[in-house]
Amino acid sequence: MTWLITGGAGYIGAHVARAMLDAGERVAVLDDLSAGVAGRLPKECPLVRGSVQDRELLDRTFAELDVTGVVHLAAKKQVGESVEKPLLYYRENVHGLTVLLEAVVAARIRSFLFSSSAAVYGMPDVDLVTEETPCLPMNPYGETKLAGEWLVRATGAAHGISTACLRYFNVAGAAAPQLADTGIFNIIPMMFDRLTRGESPRVFGDDYATPDGTCVRDYIHIEDLATAHLAAARRLAERPGTGDLTLNVGTGRGVSVREMADLIAEVTGHHEPAPVVAPRRPGDPARVVASNERIAKELGWAPAHDVRGMVTSAWEGWCHHHPEARRR
């Protein structure tokens, strides 16, 4: 069986590709390299450069590489950008998925794994978010992920394709420094960036209804997310045409922004300048923490890394790309 990973040269995609290759799976990658980096992939992994919106390329790739399953990660994923450019996000994330699924159906591929997001839940007012928690996305990015889930499930049911949708929470860390996330869109790299420049990390709001007043989130190590993809892909391959799985991928443990800032200071040695409190960001829920009971039951999966290990590996990756960070 050959798995094609779309977006496989990206931060998450490269980790998924390596985890699957290390486990003995046959893997190829399709990536337009708009955000991906070819050097993240092992030499033995075929890379096809192109877009999931290119139907001709998809048909040719499926045939030439004898693709029997797809892991779809290619997508635009910046929440703020999605608010500014909703048409771009719907075109890339929904139209692109439509074209890809049309090619999957035509090629009679029987396994399809969709990379979704906890953004589908919006602002859940619960201690633990289960897969039955109502989906009320608050931005175009989350909307496109929810629409993607609907499209994947409907296509699978209509054409006998086994499908899975993985809703993952806050991803960070790196399996190796060269695979680290180079974007500055999430809390950990945002704090690294400000500390590297000698600026105070920002805590957005300290008056939430949480133990220390700051937002609480579920942080998942990228290596754990990759093994979740591997487990889900293998389930689909074992049971082709048998229906859909929708699963949270998280640790079930919440960490506040204040706790994260303290841990980052400890791991990096950058205790100064101290964090400063900034105004709340619109739409930030007080607490978003996953229930991972279903994925444990369905796939036997459980996270193997703790938050300290995640931050430590993220810092090693940050310093690999920003050597000046250690010298401050």
C-alpha positions as CSV (number, residue, x, y, z in Angstrom):
1,M,0.0,0.0,0.0
2,T,1.3,3.5,-0.9
3,W,0.1,6.5,1.0
4,L,0.2,9.9,-0.6
5,I,0.6,12.7,2.0
6,T,-0.6,16.1,0.6
7,G,1.3,18.9,2.3
8,G,3.9,16.4,3.4
9,A,6.8,18.8,3.3
10,G,5.2,21.1,5.8
11,Y,5.9,21.2,9.6
12,I,3.2,18.6,10.5
13,G,3.3,16.7,7.2
14,A,7.1,16.0,7.4
15,H,6.7,14.5,10.8
16,V,3.8,12.4,9.7
17,A,5.8,11.2,6.6
18,R,8.8,10.3,8.7
19,A,6.7,8.5,11.3
20,M,5.0,6.4,8.6
21,L,8.3,5.7,6.8
22,D,9.9,4.7,10.1
23,A,7.0,2.3,10.7
24,G,7.6,0.6,7.4
25,E,4.8,2.2,5.4
26,R,5.3,3.2,1.7
27,V,4.9,7.0,1.5
28,A,5.0,9.7,-1.2
29,V,4.4,13.4,-0.8
30,L,2.6,16.0,-2.9
31,D,3.4,19.6,-1.9
32,D,3.4,22.9,-3.8
33,L,6.2,24.1,-1.4
34,S,4.4,27.4,-0.7
35,A,5.0,26.6,3.0
36,G,6.8,23.3,2.8
37,V,10.5,22.6,2.6
38,A,11.7,19.8,0.4
39,G,14.8,19.3,2.7
40,R,12.5,18.1,5.5
41,L,11.8,14.8,3.7
42,P,14.1,11.8,3.6
43,K,15.7,11.1,0.2
44,E,13.8,7.8,-0.1
45,C,10.5,9.7,0.0
46,P,9.2,10.6,-3.5
47,L,8.2,14.3,-3.7
48,V,5.7,15.5,-6.4
49,R,5.6,19.3,-6.5
50,G,2.2,20.6,-7.3
51,S,-1.3,21.5,-6.0
52,V,-4.2,19.4,-4.9
53,Q,-6.3,21.7,-7.2
54,D,-4.4,20.3,-10.3
55,R,-6.6,17.4,-11.3
56,E,-4.4,16.3,-14.1
57,L,-1.4,16.0,-11.8
58,L,-3.4,14.1,-9.2
59,D,-4.6,11.5,-11.7
60,R,-1.1,11.0,-13.0
61,T,0.4,10.8,-9.5
62,F,-2.1,8.3,-8.3
63,A,-1.5,6.1,-11.3
64,E,2.3,6.4,-11.5
65,L,2.9,5.8,-7.7
66,D,0.1,3.2,-7.3
67,V,-1.5,5.3,-4.5
68,T,-4.0,3.3,-2.4
69,G,-4.5,5.8,0.4
70,V,-4.4,9.5,1.0
71,V,-3.4,11.6,4.1
72,H,-4.6,15.1,3.4
73,L,-2.8,17.8,5.3
74,A,-2.3,20.5,2.6
75,A,-4.3,23.6,3.7
76,K,-4.1,27.2,4.7
77,K,-4.1,27.4,8.5
78,Q,-3.7,31.0,9.8
79,V,-6.8,32.1,11.7
80,G,-6.2,35.8,11.3
81,E,-5.4,35.5,7.6
82,S,-8.6,33.5,7.1
83,V,-10.6,36.4,8.5
84,E,-8.9,38.8,6.1
85,K,-9.0,36.5,3.1
86,P,-12.0,34.1,3.4
87,L,-12.2,33.5,-0.4
88,L,-8.6,32.3,-0.4
89,Y,-9.3,29.9,2.5
90,Y,-12.4,28.5,0.9
91,R,-10.7,28.1,-2.4
92,E,-7.6,26.4,-1.0
93,N,-9.2,24.3,1.8
94,V,-12.6,23.4,0.4
95,H,-12.3,23.6,-3.4
96,G,-8.9,22.0,-3.2
97,L,-10.4,19.2,-1.1
98,T,-13.2,18.8,-3.6
99,V,-10.8,18.3,-6.5
100,L,-8.7,15.9,-4.5
101,L,-11.7,13.8,-3.5
102,E,-12.9,13.7,-7.1
103,A,-9.6,12.2,-8.1
104,V,-9.7,9.8,-5.2
105,V,-13.1,8.5,-6.3
106,A,-11.9,8.2,-9.9
107,A,-8.8,6.2,-8.9
108,R,-10.9,4.0,-6.6
109,I,-8.8,4.7,-3.6
110,R,-10.4,3.2,-0.5
111,S,-8.7,5.0,2.4
112,F,-8.7,8.8,3.1
113,L,-7.4,10.5,6.3
114,F,-8.3,14.2,6.7
115,S,-6.4,16.5,9.0
116,S,-9.0,18.6,10.8
117,S,-8.6,20.9,13.8
118,A,-10.0,21.8,17.2
119,A,-11.0,25.1,15.5
120,V,-14.2,23.4,14.5
121,Y,-15.4,23.6,18.1
122,G,-15.2,27.4,18.4
123,M,-15.6,28.5,22.0
124,P,-16.7,25.3,23.8
125,D,-18.0,26.0,27.4
126,V,-17.0,22.6,28.8
127,D,-14.2,21.2,30.9
128,L,-13.3,18.5,28.3
129,V,-14.1,18.7,24.6
130,T,-15.5,15.5,23.3
131,E,-16.3,14.6,19.7
132,E,-20.0,15.2,20.5
133,T,-19.3,18.8,21.7
134,P,-21.2,21.1,19.3
135,C,-19.1,22.4,16.4
136,L,-19.5,26.2,16.2
137,P,-16.4,27.6,14.4
138,M,-15.7,31.3,14.9
139,N,-13.6,32.0,11.8
140,P,-13.3,31.0,8.2
141,Y,-10.4,28.7,8.9
142,G,-12.5,26.7,11.3
143,E,-15.5,26.8,8.9
144,T,-13.4,25.3,6.1
145,K,-12.2,22.5,8.4
146,L,-15.8,21.7,9.4
147,A,-17.0,21.8,5.8
148,G,-14.1,19.6,4.9
149,E,-15.2,17.0,7.4
150,W,-18.7,17.0,6.0
151,L,-17.4,16.6,2.5
152,V,-15.0,13.8,3.4
153,R,-17.7,11.8,5.3
154,A,-20.3,12.3,2.6
155,T,-17.9,11.2,-0.1
156,G,-16.8,8.2,1.9
157,A,-20.4,7.1,2.5
158,A,-21.3,7.5,-1.2
159,H,-18.3,5.8,-2.7
160,G,-17.3,3.1,-0.1
161,I,-14.2,4.9,1.1
162,S,-13.0,4.5,4.7
163,T,-12.4,7.9,6.1
164,A,-11.1,9.5,9.3
165,C,-11.0,13.1,10.5
166,L,-8.4,14.0,13.2
167,R,-9.2,17.1,15.2
168,Y,-6.0,18.1,16.8
169,F,-5.4,20.7,19.4
170,N,-2.3,23.0,20.0
171,V,0.7,21.4,18.2
172,A,4.3,22.1,19.1
173,G,7.7,20.5,19.4
174,A,10.0,18.8,16.9
175,A,11.4,15.3,16.3
176,A,14.6,16.9,15.2
177,P,15.8,20.5,15.1
178,Q,15.7,20.7,11.3
179,L,12.0,19.7,11.3
180,A,11.0,22.5,13.7
181,D,8.1,24.9,13.0
182,T,9.5,28.0,11.4
183,G,6.3,30.0,11.6
184,I,5.5,32.5,14.3
185,F,1.8,32.0,14.6
186,N,1.4,30.0,17.9
187,I,2.2,30.9,21.5
188,I,5.4,29.0,21.8
189,P,7.3,30.3,18.8
190,M,5.7,33.8,19.5
191,M,7.3,33.8,22.9
192,F,10.6,32.5,21.6
193,D,10.6,35.2,19.0
194,R,10.1,38.0,21.5
195,L,12.7,36.6,23.9
196,T,15.2,36.3,21.1
197,R,14.7,40.0,20.3
198,G,14.9,41.0,24.0
199,E,11.3,41.8,24.2
200,S,8.7,40.8,26.9
201,P,6.5,37.8,25.9
202,R,2.9,38.7,25.9
203,V,0.1,37.1,27.8
204,F,-3.2,38.0,26.2
205,G,-5.6,38.6,29.1
206,D,-5.3,37.6,32.8
207,D,-8.9,37.9,33.9
208,Y,-10.4,34.7,32.5
209,A,-12.3,32.3,34.8
210,T,-9.3,30.0,35.1
211,P,-7.1,29.2,38.1
212,D,-4.5,31.9,37.3
213,G,-6.7,34.1,35.1
214,T,-5.0,33.1,31.8
215,C,-6.3,30.9,29.0
216,V,-5.9,27.2,29.3
217,R,-5.0,25.0,26.3
218,D,-4.2,21.4,25.4
219,Y,-0.7,21.2,23.9
220,I,0.2,18.1,21.9
221,H,3.7,17.1,20.9
222,I,4.2,16.9,17.1
223,E,5.6,13.4,17.5
224,D,2.5,12.2,19.2
225,L,0.3,13.8,16.5
226,A,2.4,11.9,13.9
227,T,1.9,8.6,15.6
228,A,-1.9,9.3,15.8
229,H,-1.9,9.8,12.0
230,L,0.0,6.5,11.6
231,A,-2.5,4.6,13.8
232,A,-5.5,6.1,12.0
233,A,-4.0,5.3,8.6
234,R,-3.4,1.7,9.6
235,R,-7.0,1.4,10.8
236,L,-8.3,2.6,7.5
237,A,-6.0,0.3,5.6
238,E,-7.2,-2.7,7.7
239,R,-10.9,-1.9,7.1
240,P,-11.4,-0.4,3.7
241,G,-14.8,0.9,2.9
242,T,-16.1,0.5,6.5
243,G,-17.1,4.1,7.4
244,D,-15.8,7.1,9.3
245,L,-13.8,7.9,12.4
246,T,-13.8,11.3,13.9
247,L,-11.3,11.7,16.7
248,N,-9.8,14.3,18.9
249,V,-6.0,14.3,19.2
250,G,-4.9,15.9,22.5
251,T,-3.5,15.0,25.9
252,G,-6.5,15.7,28.1
253,R,-4.4,18.0,30.2
254,G,-4.6,21.7,30.2
255,V,-1.7,24.2,30.6
256,S,-2.3,27.9,31.2
257,V,-0.6,30.6,29.2
258,R,1.1,31.7,32.5
259,E,2.3,28.2,33.2
260,M,3.6,28.0,29.6
261,A,5.5,31.3,29.9
262,D,7.1,30.1,33.2
263,L,8.1,26.8,31.6
264,I,9.6,28.6,28.5
265,A,11.6,30.8,30.8
266,E,13.0,27.8,32.6
267,V,13.8,25.8,29.5
268,T,15.4,28.6,27.6
269,G,17.1,30.3,30.5
270,H,15.5,33.6,29.4
271,H,14.0,34.8,32.6
272,E,14.2,38.4,31.6
273,P,12.4,40.3,30.3
274,A,9.4,39.1,32.2
275,P,6.0,38.5,30.5
276,V,3.6,41.4,30.2
277,V,-0.2,41.3,30.1
278,A,-1.8,42.5,26.9
279,P,-5.5,42.9,26.3
280,R,-7.6,39.8,25.5
281,R,-7.7,38.8,21.9
282,P,-11.2,38.7,20.4
283,G,-12.6,35.2,20.3
284,D,-10.2,33.5,22.7
285,P,-12.1,31.0,24.8
286,A,-11.0,30.6,28.4
287,R,-10.4,26.8,28.2
288,V,-10.1,24.3,25.4
289,V,-8.9,20.9,26.5
290,A,-9.5,17.6,24.6
291,S,-11.1,14.4,25.8
292,N,-8.9,11.7,24.2
293,E,-11.0,8.7,25.4
294,R,-12.3,7.9,22.0
295,I,-9.0,7.8,20.2
296,A,-7.6,5.6,23.0
297,K,-10.5,3.2,22.7
298,E,-10.6,3.1,18.9
299,L,-6.9,3.1,18.1
300,G,-5.1,2.3,21.3
301,W,-3.3,5.6,21.0
302,A,-2.0,7.7,23.9
303,P,0.5,10.6,24.0
304,A,4.0,9.6,25.0
305,H,5.6,13.1,25.5
306,D,5.1,15.7,28.2
307,V,4.9,19.5,27.9
308,R,8.5,20.0,29.1
309,G,9.8,17.7,26.4
310,M,7.7,19.5,23.8
311,V,9.0,22.9,24.8
312,T,12.6,21.7,25.0
313,S,12.5,20.2,21.5
314,A,10.8,23.3,20.1
315,W,13.5,25.5,21.6
316,E,16.3,23.3,20.1
317,G,14.5,23.7,16.7
318,W,14.1,27.4,17.2
319,C,17.9,27.8,18.0
320,H,18.7,25.7,14.9
321,H,17.0,28.2,12.7
322,H,17.9,31.3,14.9
323,P,21.4,30.7,16.3
324,E,21.4,34.2,17.9
325,A,18.7,33.0,20.4
326,R,21.3,31.2,22.5
327,R,23.7,34.2,22.6
328,R,21.3,36.5,24.4
